[in-house]
Amino acid sequence: MSSETAPSPDGALRLARAFANFGPAYFKWVQSQFAACGVSFARMRLLAVLHKLGPQIMSSLSDELGVTARNVTALVDALEGDGLVRRVPHATDRRATVVELTAAGARHGCMMADGSHLEMIAALFRDLTEEEQGQMLGIVTKLQGLLAQRGFTGGPPGAPATDSGSE
């Protein structure tokens, strides 16, 4: 029997594990913040797409959000039930239905577009010191660049890829 202990993982592996644990908890928390406003994060993303791009057919929404047609249908059904979107016939394609914002939906879409939704989320980061915020922003920005080099970009519709701190 050996008294040796397993080697400790390297720093990169510890970071990968920490992010794997942090990510789901963070997104659950973000979703809870949006739910407090009466609209889930997924629904808010769809409203943001419509705000940014204007009325869209369902397949375009599916492509833009990166979700299945079934998911888009469920989101649109819920948003329509809440009076935030409406379905209208396509002008030239009888098979297609266009989804557009209602006035109430446009208000929610503006929240995503103008960044006011981020104020709820910023509360978590305000618990960090200014130095920690700067360090984290630098690291996240660098990670975004590394992911972009690997062909992965994106984020919520209407969100800037990086924020230089100017408003």
C-alpha positions in Angstrom: 0.0 0.0 0.0 1.2 3.4 -0.9 0.7 6.5 1.2 0.9 8.6 -1.9 -2.1 10.9 -2.6 -3.4 11.6 -6.0 -1.7 14.4 -7.7 -3.5 17.7 -7.5 -5.0 18.9 -10.8 -3.2 21.7 -12.6 -4.6 25.2 -12.5 -6.3 25.0 -15.9 -8.2 21.9 -14.9 -9.2 23.5 -11.6 -10.5 26.5 -13.5 -12.4 24.2 -15.9 -14.1 22.5 -13.0 -14.8 25.8 -11.2 -16.4 27.2 -14.4 -18.4 24.0 -14.9 -19.8 24.5 -11.4 -20.2 28.2 -11.6 -22.0 28.4 -15.0 -25.2 26.5 -14.1 -25.6 28.3 -10.8 -25.0 31.7 -12.4 -27.5 31.0 -15.2 -30.1 29.8 -12.7 -29.6 33.1 -10.7 -29.9 35.2 -13.9 -33.1 33.4 -14.8 -34.5 34.1 -11.3 -33.7 37.8 -11.8 -35.7 37.9 -15.1 -38.5 35.8 -13.6 -38.9 38.5 -10.9 -39.7 40.9 -13.9 -42.4 38.4 -15.1 -40.5 37.2 -18.2 -38.0 34.4 -18.3 -34.5 34.8 -19.7 -35.4 32.7 -22.8 -38.5 34.7 -23.5 -36.6 38.0 -23.0 -34.1 36.8 -25.6 -36.8 36.2 -28.1 -38.3 39.6 -27.4 -34.8 41.1 -27.9 -34.5 39.4 -31.3 -37.8 40.8 -32.4 -36.8 44.3 -31.1 -33.5 44.2 -32.9 -34.6 42.6 -36.2 -38.3 43.4 -36.4 -41.0 40.9 -37.2 -39.7 37.4 -38.0 -40.9 34.1 -39.2 -40.6 31.2 -36.7 -37.7 29.5 -38.5 -35.7 32.7 -38.4 -36.3 33.0 -34.7 -35.2 29.4 -34.3 -32.0 30.1 -36.2 -31.3 33.4 -34.4 -31.8 31.9 -30.9 -30.1 28.6 -31.7 -33.0 26.6 -30.4 -35.4 24.1 -32.0 -38.6 25.0 -33.8 -40.5 23.3 -31.0 -38.8 25.6 -28.4 -39.6 28.7 -30.4 -43.3 27.6 -30.7 -43.5 27.1 -26.9 -41.9 30.5 -26.3 -44.1 32.3 -28.8 -47.2 30.5 -27.4 -46.3 31.7 -23.9 -45.5 35.3 -25.0 -48.6 35.5 -27.0 -50.6 34.3 -24.0 -49.0 37.1 -22.0 -49.9 39.7 -24.7 -46.2 40.4 -25.6 -46.2 39.1 -29.2 -48.8 38.3 -31.8 -48.8 36.0 -34.9 -49.8 37.5 -38.2 -50.1 35.9 -41.6 -47.0 36.3 -43.9 -47.7 38.8 -46.7 -46.6 36.5 -49.5 -46.1 33.0 -48.1 -49.4 31.3 -46.9 -47.4 28.6 -45.1 -45.5 31.1 -42.9 -46.5 33.0 -39.9 -44.8 36.1 -38.8 -44.2 36.9 -35.1 -44.2 40.6 -34.1 -44.1 42.5 -30.9 -47.1 44.1 -29.2 -46.6 47.4 -27.5 -46.1 45.6 -24.2 -43.6 43.3 -25.8 -41.7 46.3 -27.3 -41.2 47.7 -23.8 -39.6 44.4 -22.7 -37.5 44.3 -25.9 -36.3 47.8 -25.1 -35.1 46.6 -21.7 -32.8 44.1 -23.5 -31.7 46.6 -26.1 -30.9 49.5 -23.8 -29.1 47.3 -21.2 -31.4 48.1 -18.3 -31.9 44.4 -17.8 -28.2 44.2 -17.0 -28.7 46.4 -13.9 -30.3 43.4 -12.1 -27.3 41.2 -13.0 -24.7 43.9 -12.2 -25.6 43.6 -8.5 -23.7 40.4 -8.3 -20.6 42.0 -9.8 -20.8 45.0 -7.5 -20.0 42.7 -4.6 -16.5 42.5 -6.2 -13.9 45.3 -5.6 -13.1 47.6 -8.5 -9.8 45.8 -8.9 -11.5 42.4 -9.0 -14.0 43.7 -11.5 -11.2 45.0 -13.8 -9.3 41.7 -13.5 -12.4 39.7 -14.2 -13.3 41.8 -17.2 -9.8 41.5 -18.6 -9.9 37.7 -18.2 -13.4 37.3 -19.6 -12.5 39.5 -22.6 -9.4 37.4 -23.3 -11.4 34.2 -23.0 -14.0 35.6 -25.5 -11.1 36.2 -27.9 -9.8 32.7 -27.5 -13.2 31.3 -28.1 -13.6 33.5 -31.2 -10.3 32.1 -32.5 -11.9 28.7 -32.2 -15.0 29.8 -34.1 -17.3 30.4 -31.1 -18.8 33.8 -30.6 -22.1 35.1 -29.4 -24.2 36.0 -26.4 -27.7 37.3 -25.8 -29.1 39.2 -28.7 -28.4 42.9 -28.4 -25.5 42.4 -25.9 -22.2 43.8 -26.9 -19.3 41.3 -27.2 -17.2 43.4 -24.9 -17.8 46.5 -22.8 -15.2 49.1 -22.7 -16.8 50.7 -19.6 -18.2 53.7 -21.5 -21.9 54.4 -21.3 
